[in-house]
Amino acid sequence: MTLFGIGEPALRLAFFAAIFLTLAMLELLHPRLERPELMRALKARRWFTNLSVLLLSSLILRLIFPAAATGVALFAAAHGYGLLPMLGMPPLIGGILAFVILDFAIWLEHVLFHKVPLFWRIHRVHHADTGLDLTTALRFHPLEIMISVLWKSAVILAIGAPPESVLVFEIVLNGAAMFNHANLKLPGRIDGLLRRLIVTPDMHAIHHSTEPDETDSNYGFNLSIWDQLFSTYRGRSQHPPDAMGIGLAQYRNPLPYRLFWSLFLPFQKLK
């Protein structure tokens, strides 16, 4: 599939690289939190592990499911599958609706990954990171990535999401996740305005708190409206930003920075 004459893999890689480099620079210039000495010393290990998890997940996904979500959308479009084509929805309206529906589907998936014990075993790899920056957004176990792709594919087939809309959604979701995980300080007024529609770093940081009641909030990755509609929105932590624990209380140590420990965490007992 191409968009603006550029193939999907190249387009996604270009957007990923541009967003990653921009946010990495902004994190250096305007960090939300200054890292203590230990965290700075471990940053290289964190980045190695988090980026390695991303690379492994991407390779496994391409091997097992090379078409990914956009391929499923192309298949649905070629066969006229899905609710939107059945309703004769105009392409632009259908694309916008598909984007919003997919965003809700990802929000719901995230809630289920917290609520269902089997899924939580896998998702806790993401939450075990005791630091929080744009690489945390890339720290998803390969099993979680596969489950997520299957879920998105089912939704895409059911609604008949246009391929262009799916590609845009995938790019936006990836960029939004890196943005709201970033160690990035926004002026309070701008943060307050943005979080009426999208998830901001301050908002999502609460979701990564070591406090269970705070982790059980702010599930959005892109649009913030779902947390507001379903009463899972939390405006601020009970702790000031520099005193809020990040990660899982039982793993507040350097273990999450080890690649093989992180990959085998889903097979360890729940604590």
C-alpha positions as CSV (number, residue, x, y, z in Angstrom):
1,M,0.0,0.0,0.0
2,T,1.2,3.5,-0.8
3,L,0.2,7.0,0.4
4,F,1.5,10.1,-1.5
5,G,3.4,7.6,-3.7
6,I,5.4,6.3,-0.7
7,G,5.2,2.6,0.4
8,E,3.7,1.9,3.8
9,P,6.8,0.5,5.5
10,A,9.0,3.4,4.4
11,L,6.3,6.0,5.3
12,R,5.8,4.5,8.8
13,L,9.6,4.3,9.4
14,A,10.0,8.0,8.3
15,F,7.3,9.2,10.6
16,F,8.6,7.1,13.5
17,A,12.2,8.4,13.0
18,A,11.1,12.0,12.8
19,I,8.9,11.8,15.9
20,F,11.4,9.8,17.9
21,L,14.3,12.2,17.2
22,T,12.1,15.3,17.8
23,L,10.9,14.0,21.1
24,A,14.3,12.8,22.2
25,M,15.6,16.3,21.6
26,L,12.7,18.0,23.4
27,E,13.3,15.6,26.4
28,L,16.8,16.9,26.7
29,L,15.8,20.5,26.4
30,H,12.6,20.5,28.5
31,P,12.5,17.4,30.7
32,R,9.5,16.9,32.9
33,L,11.6,15.4,35.6
34,E,15.4,15.6,36.2
35,R,16.7,12.1,36.6
36,P,18.6,11.2,39.8
37,E,22.1,9.9,39.3
38,L,21.1,6.2,39.4
39,M,18.5,6.7,36.7
40,R,20.9,8.6,34.5
41,A,23.5,5.8,34.9
42,L,20.9,3.2,33.9
43,K,19.4,5.2,31.0
44,A,21.6,3.5,28.4
45,R,20.5,0.0,29.7
46,R,16.9,1.1,29.7
47,W,17.1,2.4,26.1
48,F,18.9,-0.8,25.0
49,T,16.2,-3.0,26.5
50,N,13.2,-1.0,25.4
51,L,14.5,-0.6,21.9
52,S,15.5,-4.3,21.7
53,V,11.9,-5.3,22.8
54,L,10.6,-3.0,20.0
55,L,12.9,-4.5,17.4
56,L,12.1,-8.1,18.4
57,S,8.3,-7.4,18.4
58,S,8.6,-5.8,15.0
59,L,10.5,-8.7,13.5
60,I,8.1,-11.3,14.9
61,L,5.1,-9.3,13.7
62,R,6.5,-9.1,10.2
63,L,7.3,-12.8,10.1
64,I,3.9,-14.0,11.5
65,F,1.6,-11.3,10.2
66,P,3.4,-9.4,7.4
67,A,0.3,-7.6,6.1
68,A,-0.5,-6.2,9.6
69,A,-3.5,-3.9,10.1
70,T,-3.3,-2.1,6.7
71,G,-3.2,-5.4,4.9
72,V,-6.4,-6.5,6.6
73,A,-8.0,-3.2,5.7
74,L,-7.0,-3.7,2.0
75,F,-8.5,-7.2,2.1
76,A,-11.8,-5.9,3.6
77,A,-12.0,-3.1,1.0
78,A,-11.4,-5.5,-1.9
79,H,-14.3,-7.7,-0.7
80,G,-16.6,-5.0,0.5
81,Y,-16.6,-6.3,4.1
82,G,-17.7,-4.2,7.1
83,L,-20.4,-1.9,8.4
84,L,-19.2,1.3,6.9
85,P,-19.3,0.1,3.2
86,M,-22.6,-1.5,3.9
87,L,-24.0,1.9,5.0
88,G,-22.6,3.6,1.9
89,M,-20.6,6.0,4.1
90,P,-18.7,8.7,2.1
91,P,-14.9,8.0,2.2
92,L,-14.0,11.1,4.3
93,I,-16.8,10.5,6.9
94,G,-16.1,6.8,6.9
95,G,-12.4,7.4,7.4
96,I,-13.0,9.8,10.4
97,L,-15.4,7.4,12.0
98,A,-13.0,4.5,11.5
99,F,-10.2,6.5,13.2
100,V,-12.4,7.2,16.2
101,I,-13.7,3.7,16.5
102,L,-10.2,2.2,16.3
103,D,-9.1,4.6,19.0
104,F,-11.9,3.5,21.3
105,A,-11.0,-0.1,20.5
106,I,-7.4,0.5,21.6
107,W,-8.6,2.2,24.8
108,L,-10.9,-0.8,25.5
109,E,-8.0,-3.2,24.8
110,H,-5.8,-1.4,27.2
111,V,-8.5,-1.6,29.9
112,L,-8.8,-5.4,29.4
113,F,-5.0,-5.8,29.5
114,H,-5.2,-4.4,33.1
115,K,-8.4,-6.2,34.2
116,V,-7.9,-9.7,32.8
117,P,-5.1,-11.5,34.8
118,L,-3.8,-13.5,31.8
119,F,-3.4,-10.3,29.8
120,W,-2.0,-8.4,32.8
121,R,0.9,-10.9,33.0
122,I,1.9,-9.8,29.5
123,H,1.2,-6.0,29.9
124,R,3.1,-5.7,33.1
125,V,6.3,-5.8,31.0
126,H,5.3,-2.3,29.8
127,H,4.6,-1.1,33.4
128,A,7.7,-2.6,34.9
129,D,9.8,0.2,33.5
130,T,10.8,2.4,36.5
131,G,11.7,5.3,34.2
132,L,9.3,7.0,31.9
133,D,10.3,8.5,28.6
134,L,9.5,8.0,24.9
135,T,11.2,4.6,24.8
136,T,8.7,3.3,27.4
137,A,6.0,3.7,24.7
138,L,7.9,1.1,22.6
139,R,8.3,-1.4,25.5
140,F,5.5,-3.9,24.6
141,H,6.1,-7.6,24.8
142,P,5.8,-9.4,21.4
143,L,2.8,-11.4,22.7
144,E,1.0,-8.2,23.5
145,I,1.8,-6.8,20.0
146,M,0.4,-10.0,18.4
147,I,-2.8,-9.9,20.5
148,S,-3.2,-6.2,19.7
149,V,-2.9,-6.8,16.0
150,L,-5.5,-9.6,16.1
151,W,-7.9,-7.4,18.0
152,K,-7.4,-4.4,15.6
153,S,-7.8,-6.7,12.6
154,A,-11.1,-8.0,13.9
155,V,-12.4,-4.4,14.4
156,I,-11.1,-3.4,11.0
157,L,-13.0,-6.3,9.3
158,A,-16.1,-5.6,11.3
159,I,-16.4,-1.9,10.4
160,G,-14.7,-2.1,7.0
161,A,-12.2,0.7,7.9
162,P,-10.7,2.4,4.8
163,P,-7.0,1.4,4.3
164,E,-5.8,5.0,4.3
165,S,-7.6,5.7,7.6
166,V,-5.9,2.6,9.1
167,L,-2.5,3.7,8.0
168,V,-3.0,7.3,9.3
169,F,-4.4,5.8,12.6
170,E,-1.3,3.6,13.0
171,I,1.1,6.5,12.4
172,V,-0.8,8.8,14.8
173,L,-1.2,6.2,17.5
174,N,2.5,5.4,17.5
175,G,3.5,9.1,17.6
176,A,0.9,9.9,20.3
177,A,2.1,7.0,22.5
178,M,5.7,8.3,22.2
179,F,4.5,11.8,23.0
180,N,2.5,11.0,26.1
181,H,5.2,8.7,27.5
182,A,7.9,11.4,26.9
183,N,9.7,12.9,29.8
184,L,8.6,16.3,28.5
185,K,7.5,19.3,30.4
186,L,4.6,21.3,29.0
187,P,3.4,24.6,30.4
188,G,0.4,24.0,32.6
189,R,-2.0,26.1,30.5
190,I,-1.1,24.2,27.3
191,D,-1.3,20.8,29.1
192,G,-4.8,21.7,30.4
193,L,-6.0,22.7,26.9
194,L,-4.5,19.7,25.2
195,R,-5.8,17.0,27.6
196,R,-9.4,18.0,26.8
197,L,-8.9,16.1,23.5
198,I,-5.6,14.2,23.6
199,V,-3.5,12.4,26.2
200,T,-0.5,14.5,27.5
201,P,2.7,13.4,29.3
202,D,1.5,14.6,32.7
203,M,-1.8,12.8,32.3
204,H,-0.4,9.5,31.2
205,A,2.4,9.6,33.8
206,I,-0.3,9.1,36.4
207,H,-1.2,5.8,34.7
208,H,2.4,4.6,35.3
209,S,2.3,5.4,39.0
210,T,3.2,2.7,41.5
211,E,-0.1,3.5,43.3
212,P,-2.7,0.8,42.0
213,D,-5.6,3.2,42.1
214,E,-3.7,5.6,39.9
215,T,-2.6,2.9,37.5
216,D,-6.3,2.1,37.2
217,S,-6.9,5.4,35.3
218,N,-6.0,7.4,32.2
219,Y,-6.0,4.4,29.8
220,G,-6.0,6.5,26.6
221,F,-3.1,6.4,24.2
222,N,-4.3,9.1,21.9
223,L,-7.8,10.6,22.5
224,S,-8.5,11.5,26.1
225,I,-12.3,11.5,25.6
226,W,-12.8,7.8,26.5
227,D,-11.4,8.2,30.0
228,Q,-13.6,11.2,30.5
229,L,-16.7,9.4,29.2
230,F,-16.2,6.2,31.2
231,S,-15.0,7.9,34.5
232,T,-11.5,6.6,34.4
233,Y,-10.0,10.0,34.0
234,R,-7.7,11.3,36.8
235,G,-6.5,14.9,36.7
236,R,-3.6,14.7,39.1
237,S,-1.6,12.3,41.2
238,Q,-1.8,12.2,45.0
239,H,1.9,12.8,44.9
240,P,3.8,15.7,43.4
241,P,5.5,14.8,40.1
242,D,9.0,14.6,41.6
243,A,7.8,12.2,44.4
244,M,5.5,10.0,42.3
245,G,6.9,6.4,42.0
246,I,7.0,5.1,38.4
247,G,6.6,1.4,37.6
248,L,5.5,-1.6,39.6
249,A,6.1,-1.5,43.4
250,Q,7.4,-5.1,43.4
251,Y,10.0,-4.3,40.7
252,R,11.6,-1.1,41.9
253,N,15.1,-2.2,41.1
254,P,17.3,-2.6,38.0
255,L,15.8,-5.9,36.9
256,P,13.3,-4.3,34.4
257,Y,16.4,-3.0,32.5
258,R,17.5,-6.5,31.7
259,L,16.3,-7.7,28.2
260,F,15.8,-11.4,29.0
261,W,14.2,-10.7,32.3
262,S,11.7,-8.4,30.6
263,L,11.0,-11.0,27.9
264,F,10.3,-13.8,30.4
265,L,8.4,-11.7,32.9
266,P,4.9,-12.9,31.5
267,F,5.9,-16.4,32.5
268,Q,6.7,-15.5,36.1
269,K,4.2,-15.6,38.9
270,L,1.9,-12.6,39.5
271,K,2.9,-10.7,42.6
